[in-house]
Amino acid sequence: MGKLDGKAALVTGAGRGIGRAIALKLSAEGARVVVNDLDEEPARETVAEIAARGGEAVACVGSVTAAGFAERFVKTALEAFGGIDIVVNNAGYTWDNVIQKMSDEQWQAMLDVHLTAPFRILRAASGFIREAARKEAQEGREVFRKVVNISSVAGLGGNPGQANYSAAKAGVTGLTRTLCKEWGRYKVNVNSVAFGLIRTRLTQPLSAGEAKIRVEGREIGVGVQPAVLQAMEQQMIPLGRAGTPEEAANAVYLFCSPESDYISGQTVVCGGGLTL
Ligand SMILES: NC(=O)c1ccc[n+]([C@@H]2O[C@H](COP(=O)([O-])OP(=O)(O)OC[C@H]3O[C@@H](n4cnc5c(N)ncnc54)[C@H](O)[C@@H]3O)[C@@H](O)[C@H]2O)c1
């Protein structure tokens, strides 16, 4: 028996890194998962991994920023699993530069993926959620649904080179707090997890030159200088190391579990004690 038996969960950016670990964790606790990723192969790999472990998942491939994506994502969940219980807005990447070198395109891309996409997905899910909650209230039942929006310590404290990313991730906090107030009446817990340093391809050590990822036709530099990683782990993170995707997923799971039924509108930092 898992704590999420029978629940339907939607996770964006679940083909790699933290999102993949979230999908696997929610599935391990009994949830059926709609796995989104921009890239088809990693999305299908996560679905296959869930199936190999005895869980149930379907893929919904595509960019969360694409027109009509949110409606398609919600439709996939309703058709495959007949409902929506958990939404995790995780998809994203970084596209850094100091402000004098940051283009409008670079600024807008971060707002689109980190802030506008979650807004659209939650708006698309609102019809089902409101209707289901009204019915449950008429039956005298309280059924809690969960939204977890992924933020970053950069969104709470700022980070040089990340005006675009920090602004978008700070916006996630505002979206979270407002939806907590709008959706409390529908028994939806809306919370946010702000990660510190988690080991994924975004934070890979730059050993030889720059690491690149391909996102929506663009080649984007990611990664962190080894000296910076070392300084963070030794001097800034009390627990002394970066987190794993699995540890990050566990923090998200807390806000998906029944134990968080009376917690809403909060942002928890999952960063090994990293302060801002
Ligand atoms: N790694 C960290 O230290 C860290 C710290 C703070 C916040 N975060 C946040 O955690 C989330 C996950 O990042 P990660 O470190 O696991 O990165 P990752 O690159 O390992 O995984 C992110 C996944 O999201 C997908 N994705 C990117 N853009 C997308 C789009 N437009 N539509 C659909 N899918 C898309 C990618 O294809 C990738 O599979 C992001 O929102 C990121 O900003 C990460």
The ligand as an SDF file (V2000), in Angstrom:
LIG
                    3D

 44 48  0  0  0  0  0  0  0  0999 V2000
   19.5920   21.3420  -10.3240 N   0  0  0  0  0  0  0  0  0  0  0  0
   19.5210   22.3240   -9.4560 C   0  0  0  0  0  0  0  0  0  0  0  0
   20.4590   22.5800   -8.6790 O   0  0  0  0  0  0  0  0  0  0  0  0
   18.2770   23.1710   -9.3650 C   0  0  0  0  0  0  0  0  0  0  0  0
   18.2540   24.1940   -8.4120 C   0  0  0  0  0  0  0  0  0  0  0  0
   17.1270   24.9820   -8.2880 C   0  0  0  0  0  0  0  0  0  0  0  0
   16.0180   24.7450   -9.1000 C   0  0  0  0  0  0  0  0  0  0  0  0
   16.0730   23.7540  -10.0480 N   0  0  0  0  0  0  0  0  0  0  0  0
   14.8860   23.5700  -10.8810 C   0  0  0  0  0  0  0  0  0  0  0  0
   14.5200   22.2240  -10.8990 O   0  0  0  0  0  0  0  0  0  0  0  0
   13.8340   21.9240  -12.1250 C   0  0  0  0  0  0  0  0  0  0  0  0
   14.4170   20.6830  -12.7730 C   0  0  0  0  0  0  0  0  0  0  0  0
   15.7780   20.9470  -13.1520 O   0  0  0  0  0  0  0  0  0  0  0  0
   16.9030   19.7930  -13.2400 P   0  0  0  0  0  0  0  0  0  0  0  0
   18.0600   20.2990  -12.4810 O   0  0  0  0  0  0  0  0  0  0  0  0
   16.3000   18.4740  -12.9280 O   0  0  0  0  0  0  0  0  0  0  0  0
   17.2650   19.9100  -14.7970 O   0  0  0  0  0  0  0  0  0  0  0  0
   17.4390   18.7580  -15.9350 P   0  0  0  0  0  0  0  0  0  0  0  0
   17.9510   19.4770  -17.1230 O   0  0  0  0  0  0  0  0  0  0  0  0
   18.2080   17.6120  -15.4010 O   0  0  0  0  0  0  0  0  0  0  0  0
   15.9440   18.2580  -16.1800 O   0  0  0  0  0  0  0  0  0  0  0  0
   14.9480   19.1520  -16.6280 C   0  0  0  0  0  0  0  0  0  0  0  0
   14.0540   18.4600  -17.6380 C   0  0  0  0  0  0  0  0  0  0  0  0
   13.0780   19.4370  -18.0570 O   0  0  0  0  0  0  0  0  0  0  0  0
   12.9250   19.3280  -19.4660 C   0  0  0  0  0  0  0  0  0  0  0  0
   12.4870   20.5990  -20.0300 N   0  0  0  0  0  0  0  0  0  0  0  0
   13.1800   21.7480  -20.1870 C   0  0  0  0  0  0  0  0  0  0  0  0
   12.4400   22.6600  -20.8030 N   0  0  0  0  0  0  0  0  0  0  0  0
   11.2380   22.0880  -21.0520 C   0  0  0  0  0  0  0  0  0  0  0  0
   10.0650   22.5170  -21.6930 C   0  0  0  0  0  0  0  0  0  0  0  0
    9.9670   23.7370  -22.2310 N   0  0  0  0  0  0  0  0  0  0  0  0
    9.0070   21.6610  -21.7610 N   0  0  0  0  0  0  0  0  0  0  0  0
    9.0960   20.4210  -21.2450 C   0  0  0  0  0  0  0  0  0  0  0  0
   10.2030   19.9470  -20.6540 N   0  0  0  0  0  0  0  0  0  0  0  0
   11.2610   20.7720  -20.5580 C   0  0  0  0  0  0  0  0  0  0  0  0
   14.2940   18.9510  -20.0000 C   0  0  0  0  0  0  0  0  0  0  0  0
   14.2070   18.3420  -21.2890 O   0  0  0  0  0  0  0  0  0  0  0  0
   14.8080   18.0190  -18.9050 C   0  0  0  0  0  0  0  0  0  0  0  0
   14.5290   16.6660  -19.2090 O   0  0  0  0  0  0  0  0  0  0  0  0
   13.9350   23.1880  -12.9840 C   0  0  0  0  0  0  0  0  0  0  0  0
   12.7520   23.9490  -12.8650 O   0  0  0  0  0  0  0  0  0  0  0  0
   15.1010   23.9270  -12.3570 C   0  0  0  0  0  0  0  0  0  0  0  0
   15.0480   25.3100  -12.5700 O   0  0  0  0  0  0  0  0  0  0  0  0
   17.1740   22.9630  -10.1960 C   0  0  0  0  0  0  0  0  0  0  0  0
  1  2  1  0
  2  3  2  0
  2  4  1  0
  4  5  1  0
  4 44  2  0
  5  6  2  0
  6  7  1  0
  7  8  2  0
  8  9  1  0
  8 44  1  0
  9 10  1  0
  9 42  1  0
 10 11  1  0
 11 12  1  0
 11 40  1  0
 12 13  1  0
 13 14  1  0
 14 15  2  0
 14 16  1  0
 14 17  1  0
 17 18  1  0
 18 19  2  0
 18 20  1  0
 18 21  1  0
 21 22  1  0
 22 23  1  0
 23 24  1  0
 23 38  1  0
 24 25  1  0
 25 26  1  0
 25 36  1  0
 26 27  1  0
 26 35  1  0
 27 28  2  0
 28 29  1  0
 29 30  1  0
 29 35  2  0
 30 31  1  0
 30 32  2  0
 32 33  1  0
 33 34  2  0
 34 35  1  0
 36 37  1  0
 36 38  1  0
 38 39  1  0
 40 41  1  0
 40 42  1  0
 42 43  1  0
M  CHG  2   8   1  16  -1
M  END
$$$$
